[in-house]
């Protein structure tokens, strides 16, 4: 079919054919995203005026929510990391409190904390080149700067280690002026997970999930949690942590039920 003749109905029929052929939802979604990106480039080049795939609803892929790490497991892995390196313990603690990603943790500088306010505005990425991998301190995933309040114990630990290590370089995770490889944070995680004895299914990213799930489950509003995670749109937080919102909703229901039961008892009904 000529590209100029491709319409929304053609894309919809293509999706329907794949479903009838038994193609899995994930495969359909991935193929659709490739097509949509290609057609969008065709729009940029002026080959077509509109993207027919952009006017088609993307196939949804339902993924079961991952279980959340428990507080005891997070504490155990932080304590194990501290035995490896005090900086490792601090970094994993910041991951749990601030919900920062691995690349953001690697990019942390001592100066990023002022008082109790931590600024997260960069991430270390690995760029491949002919001369080998190059570490680049770039903007965060959402290209937006956000701040996170840290608890008093984390701030005290940060300042104590800052006084001891800042003279060796600006980065929390590295000695010298160059940014550290995010793999260093990953190695700390894998080693600490092994030493702590927690389930090997847990990933470093699950510490971020723990932070969000605990915050939502404790009754904090989604907008605040989204801000701490660096999500530009709270709707993304709702989609990713819908299970935590539902669990919090159940707590609200039980609380309202107890209130109504108490009112009924007092009325003598």
N, C-alpha and C positions, 0 to 999 in steps of 0.2 A: 504494500500500500504506500502511495506517495505520502510523504510526511505532511504536506500541506492539507491532505484530505483526512488526516487522523482527527477524530473527534472524541468527545467525552463518552459517547455511546460505544465506540470501538474499544476504549479502555475498559469500560464496564463489562463488555462481552468477553474480553480477554481474561479478566479476573474470574468471570463465571465459568469459562472453559477450564481454567486451572482447578477450580473447586470441584467441578464434575469429574475431572480426571484424577481426583484424589491427592492433589498436591497439598502438602501440609501448610497450615496457616503461616508459620514462620517463613517458609520458602516463598509463599505468595507475597508476603509483606516485603521481604528483601528485594524480590524482583520488581515489585511496584516502585519501591524507593529508588532503585537504579533507573527505571524508566522515567520517573518524574524528574530526577536530577538531569538526565540526558536531555529531556525535552525543555527543561528550563534553560539549559545552555543553548539550545536551538533558538529560544526566544532572545537570549542575549546577543547571539550572532545575527539576529534578524531573519532567520530562516522561516519562522512562524511568528504570529502576533500574540498568541495566547498558548498557555500550557494546558492541554486537555487533561493531563494527569493531575495538574494542580487543582482542577475543578472537580476531581473525583475523590470521594472519601477514602482515605488510606485504610487498607485492611487492618483490622485490630488483631493483636496477638495477646491473648490472656496468659499471663504468667502467674503461677501461684506465689504468694508473698513468702519471702524467706523468713525463717524464724529469727527472732532477735536474740542477741547475746544477753545473758543475765549479768546483773551488776557484779556478782561474785566472780564471774569469768573475766570481766573487764579488769577488775581490781587485781586478780591473780596475774594476768598477762602484763599489766603495768609494773607490778612488783618484780616480776621476772625480768622485764626489760631493764629495770633499774640496776639489777645485779650485773647485767652485761655492760651497761654504760649509763651513768646518770642522765646524760642527754637523751638517750633512748627512752628512759622512763618519762622524762618531761614531754617528749614529742608524742608518745602514745597517750599521755594524759591530756594534752591539748587536743588530740584527735577525738577523745571521748567527750571533752567538755565543749569544744567548738565545732565538732563535726567536720573538720577539715579533711580534704582529700590528700592522697599521698604526695602528689606534685606540689600542692600548697604547703604541706608540712616541710617538704624539702626546701622550699623557697623562704621559709621564715628567717627573718633577721632579728637580732636582739633589739633593734630600735623599733620594731613593729609593735611592741607593747609599751603603752604610755599609761601609767596608773594601772587600771584594771581593764583598759580598752585595747584589744588586739585588732590590728588592721590586717586584713587578708586581701592583698591586691596583686599578687603575682603567683606564678607557678613555674617550676622547673620542667622543661621539656627536653627530650633527647632528639636532636636533629642529626640524621644520617648524612654523611658527606663522603667524598672520595678519600679524604684523609682520616676517616673514622668518625665515630660519634662525637657530636659537639653538644655541650650542655648550655641551654639558653634559659635565662630567667625572663619569662614573658608574663603577659597578663593572665588573669585567672580564666577558667573555662567560660564563664559568662561575660568576660571582659568588663566586669564591674567591680568596683571597690566596695567592700563591706566591712563592718566592724562587729566584733563579738566581745561581750563582757565575760571575763574569766573570773572564776571564784577566787576567794582569798588565798586558799592553800596553793592553788596553781600559780598565782601571782608571786607568792613568797618563794616558791621553788624556782620559778623563772628568774627572779631577781638575784637569788643566791647563786645560781649557776652562771648568770650573766656576769656577776662580779668576778667570777673565777675564769670564765672562758672568753669574754668579749675581746680581750686584747689579742687573741689568736685569729680573729677575723670577724666579719660582720654577720656571717651565717650561723644559725643555731646548730645546724647539722654538719658543719664542715670547718676545718682549719684552713685559713688562707682566704683570699679574696674571690675565689671562683665558687660558683654554686655547686652544691653536692648533687650526685646522681640520685634520683628518687629510689633507685634500687637499694641504696643504703638503708632507707627507711623500711623498705620491704624485707631486707635481710634481718633487721632488728625485729620486725614483727614475726617472721618465721621462727627465729631462734627463741624469742620470748614465748611464743605459743608452744614450742616444744618443751621448754623448761617448765612452763606453768602446768602442763598436762591437760590443758583444755582440748576440746574436740578439734581435730584437724580440719573439719569442714569450715571453720571460721576463717574469714579473710580479713585483711586490714580494713577493707571497705565496710565490713560489718560493724566496726567500731563507730563509724559515721551513722550507720543505721541505728545502732544502740542509742546514740545521742538524740536522734530525731524521735525515735519511738518512745524513749523515756520522757522527753519533753512533752510530746502530745499526750501520752498516757497520764501525765501529771496534771493535765488540764490547761496547759498553755495554748494560746491560740495559734492557728496554723500560720498566720502572717508573721508572727514573731519567730516561729521555728524556721520558716522559709528564709527569713532574713539571716538567721544564724548559719544556715546551710549554704547561703550564697545563691539560692534559687531566685532568678529574676521574676518568676511568676509563681505565686502561692498555689496556683492550680496544679503545677508540677508536683509540689509537695503533697497535695491531696491525692494525686494519682499514685505516687510512689508509696505513700504511707497510709493508704485507705484502711488497711487492717488495724493500724494503731488508732485511727480516728474512730473506727467502729468499736474497738475495745473501750475507748474513753467514753463513747456514747452509752455503752452498757453500764458503765459506772454511774453516769448521770441518771440513767433510768432507775437503777437501784436506789440512788439517793432520793429521787423524787418519790419513789414508791414508799420508802421508809417515812418520808415527810407526811405523805397522805395517810399512811397507816397510823402515825402518831396523832394526826388531827382527828381521825375517826375514833381512836380510843378516848381522846379527851372529850369528844362530843357525846360519848356514851351510846353511839349508834351500833 
